[in-house]
């Protein structure tokens, strides 16, 4: 069982006008992730995906000023068309977990549980739950303090997903 600290948990729910199978593919295929994942304004550079429990997703995005930002997901659990559980972390180019470039107190790992609910054959609700994983008190406080920014950032990322889904097949 995955434990969470409800005091620091981030919860975001969004309904998409797309079948559940397509929304799940958007999360589980590298070429689809490249079209929507990440903060608005960053350009996709490269990625490697091993989508299975025990696998990982390692990716790089470039900021407008040319700085590269590397990240990784480590998949814990995958229930096709139902949920994906993974830790998310900043990383270096080799894939090693690294400190966030913007805060020495940002958690090294954030646990994510993404659930997919088919409302009908053409709409899907996605719920993201995220919280600091194996974090110090300072890291938990940093995550809590950034919650409004995280909500805004994920709103933009989900806008990109909605746009991608409106054009995808």
N, C-alpha and C positions, 0 to 999 in steps of 0.2 A: 504494500500500500504506500502511496506517495503522500507524505505529510506536507502541510502548508502552514505558513504563518498568516492567519487571516488579517492581521494588522498591517502587513506589508503587501498583501496580494493585490495585483492589478487584474481587473476583469473588464473585458471589452467584448461586446456582442454586436454582430452585424449580420443583416440578412442580405443575401445576394440573389439576383435574378439569374440563376443558373442551376442546372441539375447538380445534385450532390456528387455524382461521379466526376463531373468536370471540375468542381471546386476541389475535390480531393486530389485530382491529377495536378492541379495548379500548385499544390503543396508537395507533391511527391515526384515530380519530374523536373530535372535540372533546367531544361530549355524553357519550361513554363515559369519556374521560379525566377529566372533571369529577366522575365518580362514585367514583374511586379514587385518582387521582394525588396525591401529596404527603404530608407528615407527618400522622400521626393528630392530630386535634384542631383542624386548620385547616379553615376553611370556604371553599368555592369562591366566587369573586366573578365573574370574567369570563375569557374567553379568545378568542383568534383563532388559527385553525389553517390553514396552507397546507402540507398534507402531500405533499411532493414533494422530490426532491433540489434543494437551493437554496432551499427554502421554510423556514418557521419555525412555531413554536408559542409564542405569547406569552400569559402567564396571570398572574392575580392570586389570591392566597388571603389570608384574613384570620385573624389569631391571635385567641384568646379575649379578649385585652386591647384588641382593635380595630386593632392595627397591620396594615398591608397588606404583603405580601411578593410582589414581582413576580419573574418568571423567564422564561427563554426557552430554547427548543431551536432550533438551526440544523441542519437536516437535510443530511447529506453524502451518504448512500447509503441507498436503500430497495430491498430485494429482498423483494417481497411474500411473506408467510408464511415467510420465512427469516431476515431480519435487518434491523435499522434501525441506522444509524450517525448520531450527532448530537453536537454540542457542547451542553452545558448551562451556563447562566450565570444569575446574578442579574441583574436589570435594573431600570430605572426604568419609570414608567408609559408612557413614550413608546417603550419597547423597547430603549433603549441599554443595553449591558452596563454593570453597576455592581458595585462591591465588595460582598461579602457583609456583611450587617449585624452579624455576630458575630465577624469576624476581618479585620484589614487584610492578613493573609498568605494568606487563602484564594485559591486559583487563580481568575483571572477566568473561565477556561473549563475545563470537564471534558469530555473525550472519552468518549462512551458507545457501546458496541457491545452491542446486545441481539439475541440469537439465539433462534429459536423452533424447537423440535424436536417433531414430532408423534410421541408414543410409540405411540399407537394412535388410533382415531377419537375417543376421549373423554378423552384426557389429553395435556397439552402441557408440555414442560420449557422454561423460559425461563432463559437465562443472561445476566446483566448483567456486563459488564467495563467498568470506568471508571478513568480516570487523568487527572492534570493535563495540560492541553494548553497548549503554549507557555508553560510555567510557569518561574518563577525557582526557585532552590534553596530559598528560604524558603517559597514556595508549595507545592513538592513535599513539604517537611518537614511543613507544616501539614496537608496532605492525608493523609500517612502517619499522623500523630498522631491524626487523627480517624477512622481506619479502624474501630475498634470501635464508635464512635458511628454511623458510616455504615451498618455492618452491622445494627445495632439499628434504625436508622431505616428502612432498606429492608425489613427483616423486617416492620415495621408497615405499610409501604406495600403490600408483597406480601400481607399479611393482608387489607388492604382490597380488593385486586384479587381475591383468592380469594372473598371475600364477594360482591363485585359479580358475578363470573362464576357463582356458585351461583344467582343470581337472573336473570341476563341471558338474552336470546334473540337 
